[in-house]
């Protein structure tokens, strides 16, 4: 089987490639694409693969834009953090999904479903992808309402509404509240992203995942990047890459 992966988060990409090779060592990953632009260019100039894994939110936009520009004939397994209502849309239309964070068993079930579908009937027509996107955006994913934190021997919870941002430093992730209280939490930023309301939180870069209310100002920076000033103040510069700047601006206007 020849596979193309569209995924902009390197840890998620590496994990998926590893699990695919464990599932089927003969499987070939033809390309790993990080953006809508890159996916459109590759799919326009290469034969369609047997399967596409596709994240929904990419650095330069929504992955459904790919399908509006290229008449893709390959089956697609979307990777998403959306809730069961949205996921049901994929099931009805015979397009499978992996709910982030997913494990080897979930991947195996999705691949087995695809195999069963290909044996029983022609692979699904993906002309309704835009309709699926509308259903996905109609209802946001259920989000985590609070996080447990420790202060010495004491355990307490912090409501998500009180969180300004999360940041990673030397493989340790910190939760920072609006009152500038900092706590170490047992999550990665990749693991946190699916648990949070995407209208409220944005992964600015590999180090910061921020709440909309924590953003004080946004200024142009070098080479098309954006410099974000947070409240509470961050000790390091918080910079949005040029590739992600457009998506970040769109998010600010939601």
N, C-alpha and C positions, 0 to 999 in steps of 0.2 A: 504493500500500500504506500502511495506517495502522499505526503501530508505537507500542508503549508500552515504556519502558525502566525497569527496576527496578534501581537501582545507587546505592550510598551513597558511592562515592569519586568526587569531582568530576573529577579528571583522567581517570579511566577513562571516565566518562560523556561528557565533552567529546570525547574521542578517538573513542568509538563513534559519537556523533552526526555528527562530521565525516566519518568513513569511510562511514557510511550515505548521507549526502548526495552524496558522491563516487561511490558505487556507483549511486545512482538519485536524481537531483535532484528527481524528483516525489514521492519518499517523504515522508510526513508523520509527524513524531514528535508524537503527541497529548499525551503526558505523560512526565515524568521523575520517578520516585518513589524516595524514599530509604529507605523503611522498610516493614516488614510492615503496620503500621497504615495508612500512607498508601496502599499498594497495595490493601489490602482495601477501604478506603473508596472509592477511585476505581473499582475494578472492579465494585463493588456498585451504583454509581450512573451508570455509562456503558455504552454498547454495547461488546461485546468487540471489540478491535482485530483486525487481520489477523495480527498477530504480536506476541509479547512476548519481549523480551530480559530475562533475569532472573539477577542475581548470586545466589550461594547464601548468603553471610554478610552480613547487613544490620545496621544499628545496633541494632535492637530484637529480633533473633532470626534464625531460619533461614527463608529465603524459602519453603520448602516449607509453612510454616504458612499462607501465603496460600491455597494450594490446598485446605487442609483447611477453610477458612472460606468460600471462594467457588467455586462450580462452574464453573471457567474452561473455556471451549470453544475458546479460541484456541490455536494451536500455540505452543510455547515453545522458544527457543534459550537454554540455560543458559550462563552464563559461569562457569568454574570453574578451580581450580588442582589438581584431583584427578588421580590417576594413570590409566593406561590400563585397569586392571581396572574402576574405577568408571565411566570414560567408556564402556566397552563396554556397560554397562547402558543407556545412552542410545541407543546404536546399535541394540541388539536391539529396543528399544521405539519406534524411529523418532522419537525426540526428539533433535535435534542439540545440539551444544555448541560453545563456543569456549574453548580452553585459554589461560588468561592467562599471559603477555602474548601477545596475538594480533595478526596483521597484516591488511592489506587482502585478501590472497589467501585467508586462512582465513575471513574474513567472507564473501567472494564465494562460496566453496565451500559454506558453510553455507546461504546464501540460495538458491543454485542447487539444492541438495539439497531444500530446502523447496518450491521451484517444481516440481521433478520429481515430488515426492511428491503435490503437489496435483493434478497433471495425471494421474498414474497411478492414484490411488486417493483416497478420502476422507482428510482430514487425521487424524493420530493421535488416538486417545482418550487423554486425560491422566488417566484415573481411577487409573492405577498410579503416580502421582507419589510417594506415600508409600512405596511399595515401592522406587522408585528411590532415595529418600533413605536408606532402610535399607542399600542396597547401597553408596551413597556413603560412609556412615559406617562401613562394615564394615572398610575398609582405608584408612589414611591415605596421602596423597600421598608419593611419594619426595621427600626433602628434601636440600638441599645440605649436604655434610659439612664443607666448609672454604672459606675465602675467601683469595684472594691479596691481600697488602698490600705497600706499599713504605715503607721507611725509608731515605731518601736514595737511594743507588744500589742498595740491597739489596732483593731481593724475597723475601718469606717467606710462609708460609701460617698462618692462624689457624683451628684447628678450630672448627666451629660450637658445639660443647659448651663452648668457652671464652668465648663471647660473652655479655655481660650485656645489651646493648641496642644499637640503632641510633638515631641521631637526626639530624634535618635542621636546618641552620642556614644561612639565606641561600642556598638551592639547593645547598648542599654537604652530603653525607651522611657521617657519622662512624660508625665501628664502635668500640664500647667493650668491652674485655675485662673479665673478672672481676677481673683485676689492675689495672684502671683505666688500661690502655694505650689510646690513641686513634689511630685511623688513618682517613684519608680513603679512601673507596672509590668506585668508578665505578658506582654504582647509585642509583636513586631508591627511596624507601620503597615506592612502588607496585610497582616491579620486584622488590623483595626479598620481598614478602609471599608470592608463589606458590612461592618457592624454599625456604621454611622450614616446618618441621612446625607446623601450626596448634595442636597440643596443647602446644607449647613456647613459641611466640611469639605475641604479640597486638599489633595495631596500636591503641595506646591513644588516639592522636589524630593529627593531621596531622604532628606533629613526632617522635613516639616509637613505635618498634616494639621491644617488650621481651620478654626471656626470663622465664619464670615464676620462675626462681631468683633473678632480680635484684630481685624485689619484696619489700621489707622489711616495709612496713606499708601498709594502705589505710585512709583515714579519710574520714568524711563531710565534704563541702565545701559551699559555697553553692549554693542552688537545685537540690538533688538531684544535684550533681556529686560526684565522688570525687577525693580527693587521694592520689596514690601516691608513696611514698618508695622510692627505688631504691638499690641497692648495686651498683657504686659510686655515690656521691652525684651527683645532677644539679645543675647550677648554676641551673637554672630550675625552676619548679613544674611537675610532671607531673600534669595534670588530665584525668580521664575525664568526658566530657559526660553530662548527665542522660539523653540519648537512648541512649547506649551503655553506661550503668552496669549495666543488667540483663544484657546480653550478656557484659559483663566479669565479673560475678559468676558467671555460669554457667560461663565459661571457667576461672575459678579453682577451681571444684569438679570439673573433669573428672578 
